Amino acid sequence: MRYLETARFIDAVARAGSIRRAADTLSITSTALNRRILAVEEELGVQIFERLSHGVRLSSAGEILIHAIRNQISDIERVKSQISDLSGERRGHVAIACSQALLPYFLPMQIAQYRKDHPNVTFDVHLRDREAAERALADHTADIALVFEPVRMAEFHTILRVRQPVHAVMAENHPLAGRERVRLSDCLDYPLAVPTAPYGVRHLLDIAVLSAQIRLNPVIESDSFEFLRNLAVAENIISFQIPIGLSNITLTGLMTSRPLDPRDVPAGVLYMGQMRGRTLPVAAARFAAQLSAALSTQFEVC
């Protein structure tokens, strides 16, 4: 399929922003790649890339073309997956963009379970904040997104939503560890380590303290939840995370967590979704079904 090969080349250049950089990843000379692009531009009668001193960028016509190309590539991958299913041998590729909380435990277990039955399916799993995950769906670099609070993209089709109460994370011998749930005001009596502003947990905490007219005054802020978990145990301070990303074991010792009282911080929502109007390839669709079943079993659906 020479057309499809050319389409993939154009997509690679659009993503790289440079013919030379794209050529390096495609194992083709930049001269040969440029000839391919010039041939397409001649056929269309317009430039699809604007040539800049530092690379290239899509023209208005190129934006229209790249949208069609990515839809076609996605459709071809879905068809190839369906054809593989005819022979009883599931192949395919699943690309996932997700919040940080999914990476330590939930997704490794789910992917391992899926690949046990379908070892020929490959995966891409990329840490993306909410906005980046939604962009990945839009440009077809992700089939499925799992993101925590809130979803903003109009074209995000929600497959499932589950509640995720914010938990106070602490060492197992912390004074608050014996309580069934904790009040946010009680947490303020201790040093706090909190996630940085872009994350959904921080978003919910900021809303809560604004409503209660109090201040967090954290001693540590970080964009790494793994770091915050380990620090909470090592220094015996309090951090905050959602349960899907928690275990009672850290590198620095045993950890426990207690849900914050919903009167102070209402539960957030974990969204699993895909691009609206897109039909997922077979492997991605069936993995999404497995995720839905696992999430529904472990957490409250909303």
VOSEVEX-687319 format. One record per residue (C-alpha): residue number from 0; residue in one letter; y, z, x. Coordinates in steps of 0.02 Angstrom, whole numbers. Example, Ala and Ser with C-alpha at 12.3 -4.5 7.8 and 13.67 -1.06 7.14 Angstrom:
! VOSEVEX-687319
<pt seq="0" type="a" y="-225" z="390" x="615"/>
<pt seq="1" type="s" y="-53" z="357" x="684"/>
This chain:
! VOSEVEX-687319
<pt seq="0" type="m" y="0" z="0" x="0"/>
<pt seq="1" type="r" y="139" z="-64" x="111"/>
<pt seq="2" type="y" y="273" z="-24" x="-19"/>
<pt seq="3" type="l" y="214" z="157" x="-28"/>
<pt seq="4" type="e" y="218" z="169" x="162"/>
<pt seq="5" type="t" y="397" z="105" x="164"/>
<pt seq="6" type="a" y="442" z="226" x="24"/>
<pt seq="7" type="r" y="374" z="372" x="127"/>
<pt seq="8" type="f" y="474" z="310" x="277"/>
<pt seq="9" type="i" y="635" z="308" x="175"/>
<pt seq="10" type="d" y="596" z="483" x="110"/>
<pt seq="11" type="a" y="567" z="546" x="288"/>
<pt seq="12" type="v" y="735" z="475" x="346"/>
<pt seq="13" type="a" y="824" z="553" x="197"/>
<pt seq="14" type="r" y="748" z="724" x="236"/>
<pt seq="15" type="a" y="781" z="712" x="424"/>
<pt seq="16" type="g" y="958" z="642" x="408"/>
<pt seq="17" type="s" y="920" z="534" x="559"/>
<pt seq="18" type="i" y="819" z="376" x="589"/>
<pt seq="19" type="r" y="774" z="434" x="764"/>
<pt seq="20" type="r" y="714" z="606" x="709"/>
<pt seq="21" type="a" y="615" z="531" x="565"/>
<pt seq="22" type="a" y="536" z="403" x="682"/>
<pt seq="23" type="d" y="476" z="543" x="796"/>
<pt seq="24" type="t" y="384" z="626" x="652"/>
<pt seq="25" type="l" y="313" z="461" x="588"/>
<pt seq="26" type="s" y="246" z="400" x="756"/>
<pt seq="27" type="i" y="346" z="240" x="742"/>
<pt seq="28" type="t" y="489" z="175" x="850"/>
<pt seq="29" type="s" y="663" z="201" x="783"/>
<pt seq="30" type="t" y="693" z="13" x="800"/>
<pt seq="31" type="a" y="543" z="-28" x="690"/>
<pt seq="32" type="l" y="594" z="104" x="564"/>
<pt seq="33" type="n" y="771" z="39" x="556"/>
<pt seq="34" type="r" y="703" z="-138" x="526"/>
<pt seq="35" type="r" y="604" z="-73" x="377"/>
<pt seq="36" type="i" y="760" z="7" x="304"/>
<pt seq="37" type="l" y="866" z="-148" x="334"/>
<pt seq="38" type="a" y="735" z="-254" x="245"/>
<pt seq="39" type="v" y="741" z="-141" x="92"/>
<pt seq="40" type="e" y="932" z="-143" x="94"/>
<pt seq="41" type="e" y="931" z="-333" x="104"/>
<pt seq="42" type="e" y="810" z="-342" x="-42"/>
<pt seq="43" type="l" y="916" z="-225" x="-148"/>
<pt seq="44" type="g" y="1081" z="-301" x="-93"/>
<pt seq="45" type="v" y="1157" z="-130" x="-55"/>
<pt seq="46" type="q" y="1153" z="-2" x="84"/>
<pt seq="47" type="i" y="1041" z="146" x="45"/>
<pt seq="48" type="f" y="1100" z="243" x="198"/>
<pt seq="49" type="e" y="1274" z="268" x="266"/>
<pt seq="50" type="r" y="1269" z="258" x="457"/>
<pt seq="51" type="l" y="1362" z="403" x="536"/>
<pt seq="52" type="s" y="1396" z="450" x="717"/>
<pt seq="53" type="h" y="1271" z="595" x="706"/>
<pt seq="54" type="g" y="1140" z="515" x="593"/>
<pt seq="55" type="v" y="1128" z="444" x="417"/>
<pt seq="56" type="r" y="1154" z="503" x="239"/>
<pt seq="57" type="l" y="1105" z="430" x="72"/>
<pt seq="58" type="s" y="1230" z="317" x="-14"/>
<pt seq="59" type="s" y="1253" z="325" x="-203"/>
<pt seq="60" type="a" y="1124" z="186" x="-221"/>
<pt seq="61" type="g" y="1011" z="280" x="-100"/>
<pt seq="62" type="e" y="1019" z="438" x="-208"/>
<pt seq="63" type="i" y="956" z="337" x="-356"/>
<pt seq="64" type="l" y="819" z="256" x="-251"/>
<pt seq="65" type="i" y="759" z="419" x="-171"/>
<pt seq="66" type="h" y="739" z="501" x="-340"/>
<pt seq="67" type="a" y="628" z="356" x="-397"/>
<pt seq="68" type="i" y="531" z="358" x="-232"/>
<pt seq="69" type="r" y="492" z="544" x="-244"/>
<pt seq="70" type="n" y="433" z="525" x="-423"/>
<pt seq="71" type="q" y="320" z="381" x="-370"/>
<pt seq="72" type="i" y="248" z="475" x="-222"/>
<pt seq="73" type="s" y="213" z="623" x="-335"/>
<pt seq="74" type="d" y="128" z="509" x="-463"/>
<pt seq="75" type="i" y="20" z="428" x="-328"/>
<pt seq="76" type="e" y="-35" z="598" x="-263"/>
<pt seq="77" type="r" y="-83" z="649" x="-440"/>
<pt seq="78" type="v" y="-182" z="488" x="-464"/>
<pt seq="79" type="k" y="-272" z="510" x="-297"/>
<pt seq="80" type="s" y="-318" z="686" x="-348"/>
<pt seq="81" type="q" y="-386" z="625" x="-515"/>
<pt seq="82" type="i" y="-488" z="489" x="-428"/>
<pt seq="83" type="s" y="-562" z="619" x="-310"/>
<pt seq="84" type="d" y="-613" z="722" x="-461"/>
<pt seq="85" type="l" y="-716" z="575" x="-525"/>
<pt seq="86" type="s" y="-834" z="596" x="-378"/>
<pt seq="87" type="g" y="-846" z="783" x="-407"/>
<pt seq="88" type="e" y="-762" z="823" x="-242"/>
<pt seq="89" type="r" y="-593" z="905" x="-270"/>
<pt seq="90" type="r" y="-463" z="853" x="-144"/>
<pt seq="91" type="g" y="-276" z="863" x="-147"/>
<pt seq="92" type="h" y="-128" z="961" x="-82"/>
<pt seq="93" type="v" y="-30" z="1105" x="-157"/>
<pt seq="94" type="a" y="147" z="1145" x="-100"/>
<pt seq="95" type="i" y="218" z="1315" x="-146"/>
<pt seq="96" type="a" y="394" z="1387" x="-128"/>
<pt seq="97" type="c" y="399" z="1574" x="-157"/>
<pt seq="98" type="s" y="490" z="1737" x="-141"/>
<pt seq="99" type="q" y="448" z="1849" x="6"/>
<pt seq="100" type="a" y="351" z="1975" x="-100"/>
<pt seq="101" type="l" y="212" z="1847" x="-134"/>
<pt seq="102" type="l" y="171" z="1818" x="50"/>
<pt seq="103" type="p" y="88" z="1977" x="115"/>
<pt seq="104" type="y" y="-52" z="2001" x="-12"/>
<pt seq="105" type="f" y="-51" z="1902" x="-174"/>
<pt seq="106" type="l" y="-45" z="1722" x="-114"/>
<pt seq="107" type="p" y="-165" z="1743" x="34"/>
<pt seq="108" type="m" y="-296" z="1814" x="-82"/>
<pt seq="109" type="q" y="-269" z="1680" x="-215"/>
<pt seq="110" type="i" y="-273" z="1535" x="-92"/>
<pt seq="111" type="a" y="-428" z="1603" x="-5"/>
<pt seq="112" type="q" y="-514" z="1618" x="-174"/>
<pt seq="113" type="y" y="-467" z="1440" x="-223"/>
<pt seq="114" type="r" y="-518" z="1363" x="-57"/>
<pt seq="115" type="k" y="-685" z="1450" x="-63"/>
<pt seq="116" type="d" y="-729" z="1334" x="-208"/>
<pt seq="117" type="h" y="-622" z="1186" x="-152"/>
<pt seq="118" type="p" y="-615" z="1183" x="39"/>
<pt seq="119" type="n" y="-543" z="1006" x="45"/>
<pt seq="120" type="v" y="-381" z="1059" x="-40"/>
<pt seq="121" type="t" y="-240" z="1092" x="81"/>
<pt seq="122" type="f" y="-86" z="1201" x="56"/>
<pt seq="123" type="d" y="94" z="1216" x="110"/>
<pt seq="124" type="v" y="170" z="1388" x="78"/>
<pt seq="125" type="h" y="354" z="1412" x="118"/>
<pt seq="126" type="l" y="467" z="1563" x="101"/>
<pt seq="127" type="r" y="616" z="1511" x="-4"/>
<pt seq="128" type="d" y="753" z="1610" x="-91"/>
<pt seq="129" type="r" y="782" z="1574" x="-274"/>
<pt seq="130" type="e" y="904" z="1430" x="-251"/>
<pt seq="131" type="a" y="803" z="1349" x="-111"/>
<pt seq="132" type="a" y="642" z="1362" x="-213"/>
<pt seq="133" type="e" y="725" z="1274" x="-359"/>
<pt seq="134" type="r" y="790" z="1137" x="-242"/>
<pt seq="135" type="a" y="613" z="1116" x="-173"/>
<pt seq="136" type="l" y="549" z="1082" x="-348"/>
<pt seq="137" type="a" y="688" z="957" x="-379"/>
<pt seq="138" type="d" y="654" z="857" x="-220"/>
<pt seq="139" type="h" y="464" z="869" x="-240"/>
<pt seq="140" type="t" y="436" z="966" x="-79"/>
<pt seq="141" type="a" y="358" z="1101" x="-190"/>
<pt seq="142" type="d" y="239" z="1084" x="-336"/>
<pt seq="143" type="i" y="249" z="1265" x="-391"/>
<pt seq="144" type="a" y="383" z="1397" x="-367"/>
<pt seq="145" type="l" y="362" z="1585" x="-385"/>
<pt seq="146" type="v" y="530" z="1672" x="-383"/>
<pt seq="147" type="f" y="598" z="1843" x="-430"/>
<pt seq="148" type="e" y="756" z="1861" x="-534"/>
<pt seq="149" type="p" y="845" z="1758" x="-593"/>
<pt seq="150" type="v" y="806" z="1574" x="-619"/>
<pt seq="151" type="r" y="962" z="1466" x="-634"/>
<pt seq="152" type="m" y="900" z="1285" x="-631"/>
<pt seq="153" type="a" y="905" z="1198" x="-800"/>
<pt seq="154" type="e" y="757" z="1088" x="-752"/>
<pt seq="155" type="f" y="645" z="1236" x="-707"/>
<pt seq="156" type="h" y="495" z="1236" x="-825"/>
<pt seq="157" type="t" y="427" z="1413" x="-836"/>
<pt seq="158" type="i" y="237" z="1422" x="-834"/>
<pt seq="159" type="l" y="227" z="1612" x="-839"/>
<pt seq="160" type="r" y="339" z="1765" x="-827"/>
<pt seq="161" type="v" y="278" z="1939" x="-780"/>
<pt seq="162" type="r" y="374" z="2103" x="-770"/>
<pt seq="163" type="q" y="404" z="2179" x="-600"/>
<pt seq="164" type="p" y="483" z="2353" x="-606"/>
<pt seq="165" type="v" y="581" z="2399" x="-450"/>
<pt seq="166" type="h" y="487" z="2531" x="-350"/>
<pt seq="167" type="a" y="555" z="2662" x="-231"/>
<pt seq="168" type="v" y="453" z="2645" x="-71"/>
<pt seq="169" type="m" y="424" z="2797" x="39"/>
<pt seq="170" type="a" y="302" z="2890" x="151"/>
<pt seq="171" type="e" y="160" z="2974" x="57"/>
<pt seq="172" type="n" y="227" z="3147" x="104"/>
<pt seq="173" type="h" y="406" z="3113" x="45"/>
<pt seq="174" type="p" y="476" z="3244" x="-76"/>
<pt seq="175" type="l" y="487" z="3114" x="-216"/>
<pt seq="176" type="a" y="309" z="3049" x="-190"/>
<pt seq="177" type="g" y="234" z="3174" x="-312"/>
<pt seq="178" type="r" y="333" z="3110" x="-461"/>
<pt seq="179" type="e" y="267" z="2983" x="-587"/>
<pt seq="180" type="r" y="433" z="2890" x="-584"/>
<pt seq="181" type="v" y="599" z="2926" x="-500"/>
<pt seq="182" type="r" y="780" z="2920" x="-553"/>
<pt seq="183" type="l" y="899" z="2815" x="-449"/>
<pt seq="184" type="s" y="1014" z="2965" x="-432"/>
<pt seq="185" type="d" y="872" z="3063" x="-350"/>
<pt seq="186" type="c" y="850" z="2924" x="-222"/>
<pt seq="187" type="l" y="1033" z="2936" x="-174"/>
<pt seq="188" type="d" y="1000" z="3110" x="-102"/>
<pt seq="189" type="y" y="904" z="3027" x="40"/>
<pt seq="190" type="p" y="943" z="2891" x="169"/>
<pt seq="191" type="l" y="916" z="2717" x="96"/>
<pt seq="192" type="a" y="856" z="2553" x="170"/>
<pt seq="193" type="v" y="889" z="2407" x="53"/>
<pt seq="194" type="p" y="864" z="2218" x="48"/>
<pt seq="195" type="t" y="1014" z="2106" x="77"/>
<pt seq="196" type="a" y="1117" z="2027" x="-61"/>
<pt seq="197" type="p" y="1023" z="1863" x="-93"/>
<pt seq="198" type="y" y="865" z="1951" x="-150"/>
<pt seq="199" type="g" y="821" z="1991" x="-331"/>
<pt seq="200" type="v" y="785" z="2175" x="-296"/>
<pt seq="201" type="r" y="959" z="2198" x="-225"/>
<pt seq="202" type="h" y="1031" z="2101" x="-371"/>
<pt seq="203" type="l" y="954" z="2226" x="-494"/>
<pt seq="204" type="l" y="1008" z="2376" x="-390"/>
<pt seq="205" type="d" y="1187" z="2313" x="-379"/>
<pt seq="206" type="i" y="1194" z="2291" x="-568"/>
<pt seq="207" type="a" y="1126" z="2468" x="-592"/>
<pt seq="208" type="v" y="1248" z="2554" x="-475"/>
<pt seq="209" type="l" y="1394" z="2456" x="-547"/>
<pt seq="210" type="s" y="1345" z="2511" x="-723"/>
<pt seq="211" type="a" y="1324" z="2692" x="-670"/>
<pt seq="212" type="q" y="1483" z="2688" x="-564"/>
<pt seq="213" type="i" y="1392" z="2753" x="-410"/>
<pt seq="214" type="r" y="1370" z="2686" x="-232"/>
<pt seq="215" type="l" y="1212" z="2650" x="-133"/>
<pt seq="216" type="n" y="1282" z="2677" x="43"/>
<pt seq="217" type="p" y="1125" z="2614" x="133"/>
<pt seq="218" type="v" y="1095" z="2659" x="314"/>
<pt seq="219" type="i" y="993" z="2500" x="341"/>
<pt seq="220" type="e" y="1001" z="2327" x="262"/>
<pt seq="221" type="s" y="876" z="2190" x="302"/>
<pt seq="222" type="d" y="811" z="2023" x="238"/>
<pt seq="223" type="s" y="633" z="2073" x="289"/>
<pt seq="224" type="f" y="532" z="2171" x="161"/>
<pt seq="225" type="e" y="395" z="2201" x="290"/>
<pt seq="226" type="f" y="523" z="2284" x="403"/>
<pt seq="227" type="l" y="590" z="2390" x="259"/>
<pt seq="228" type="r" y="414" z="2449" x="211"/>
<pt seq="229" type="n" y="372" z="2500" x="388"/>
<pt seq="230" type="l" y="540" z="2583" x="414"/>
<pt seq="231" type="a" y="525" z="2684" x="254"/>
<pt seq="232" type="v" y="367" z="2764" x="324"/>
<pt seq="233" type="a" y="422" z="2777" x="506"/>
<pt seq="234" type="e" y="587" z="2863" x="467"/>
<pt seq="235" type="n" y="538" z="2945" x="302"/>
<pt seq="236" type="i" y="679" z="2862" x="206"/>
<pt seq="237" type="i" y="678" z="2765" x="42"/>
<pt seq="238" type="s" y="674" z="2577" x="18"/>
<pt seq="239" type="f" y="650" z="2469" x="-138"/>
<pt seq="240" type="q" y="528" z="2328" x="-177"/>
<pt seq="241" type="i" y="424" z="2254" x="-319"/>
<pt seq="242" type="p" y="239" z="2298" x="-340"/>
<pt seq="243" type="i" y="166" z="2125" x="-308"/>
<pt seq="244" type="g" y="220" z="2142" x="-126"/>
<pt seq="245" type="l" y="160" z="2320" x="-98"/>
<pt seq="246" type="s" y="8" z="2403" x="-21"/>
<pt seq="247" type="n" y="-19" z="2585" x="27"/>
<pt seq="248" type="i" y="-46" z="2539" x="210"/>
<pt seq="249" type="t" y="91" z="2493" x="335"/>
<pt seq="250" type="l" y="92" z="2474" x="524"/>
<pt seq="251" type="t" y="181" z="2642" x="537"/>
<pt seq="252" type="g" y="70" z="2744" x="421"/>
<pt seq="253" type="l" y="23" z="2771" x="240"/>
<pt seq="254" type="m" y="151" z="2725" x="109"/>
<pt seq="255" type="t" y="172" z="2759" x="-75"/>
<pt seq="256" type="s" y="287" z="2690" x="-208"/>
<pt seq="257" type="r" y="352" z="2752" x="-374"/>
<pt seq="258" type="p" y="436" z="2648" x="-510"/>
<pt seq="259" type="l" y="619" z="2679" x="-540"/>
<pt seq="260" type="d" y="659" z="2745" x="-712"/>
<pt seq="261" type="p" y="698" z="2593" x="-823"/>
<pt seq="262" type="r" y="848" z="2687" x="-893"/>
<pt seq="263" type="d" y="926" z="2666" x="-721"/>
<pt seq="264" type="v" y="854" z="2499" x="-661"/>
<pt seq="265" type="p" y="768" z="2389" x="-793"/>
<pt seq="266" type="a" y="615" z="2292" x="-736"/>
<pt seq="267" type="g" y="646" z="2121" x="-661"/>
<pt seq="268" type="v" y="548" z="1963" x="-696"/>
<pt seq="269" type="l" y="439" z="1858" x="-581"/>
<pt seq="270" type="y" y="442" z="1676" x="-634"/>
<pt seq="271" type="m" y="309" z="1546" x="-597"/>
<pt seq="272" type="g" y="363" z="1370" x="-636"/>
<pt seq="273" type="q" y="372" z="1186" x="-595"/>
<pt seq="274" type="m" y="494" z="1043" x="-615"/>
<pt seq="275" type="r" y="523" z="1005" x="-798"/>
<pt seq="276" type="g" y="444" z="841" x="-853"/>
<pt seq="277" type="r" y="333" z="825" x="-700"/>
<pt seq="278" type="t" y="143" z="811" x="-717"/>
<pt seq="279" type="l" y="65" z="909" x="-575"/>
<pt seq="280" type="p" y="-76" z="837" x="-469"/>
<pt seq="281" type="v" y="-247" z="903" x="-520"/>
<pt seq="282" type="a" y="-264" z="1025" x="-375"/>
<pt seq="283" type="a" y="-91" z="1099" x="-403"/>
<pt seq="284" type="a" y="-116" z="1111" x="-592"/>
<pt seq="285" type="r" y="-281" z="1202" x="-573"/>
<pt seq="286" type="f" y="-213" z="1319" x="-441"/>
<pt seq="287" type="a" y="-67" z="1357" x="-557"/>
<pt seq="288" type="a" y="-194" z="1400" x="-693"/>
<pt seq="289" type="q" y="-283" z="1518" x="-572"/>
<pt seq="290" type="l" y="-118" z="1602" x="-528"/>
<pt seq="291" type="s" y="-75" z="1621" x="-713"/>
<pt seq="292" type="a" y="-241" z="1707" x="-746"/>
<pt seq="293" type="a" y="-221" z="1825" x="-597"/>
<pt seq="294" type="l" y="-41" z="1871" x="-638"/>
<pt seq="295" type="s" y="-83" z="1899" x="-821"/>
<pt seq="296" type="t" y="-225" z="2016" x="-773"/>
<pt seq="297" type="q" y="-125" z="2118" x="-648"/>
<pt seq="298" type="f" y="46" z="2129" x="-731"/>
<pt seq="299" type="e" y="132" z="2134" x="-900"/>
<pt seq="300" type="v" y="172" z="1960" x="-965"/>
<pt seq="301" type="c" y="344" z="1940" x="-1043"/>
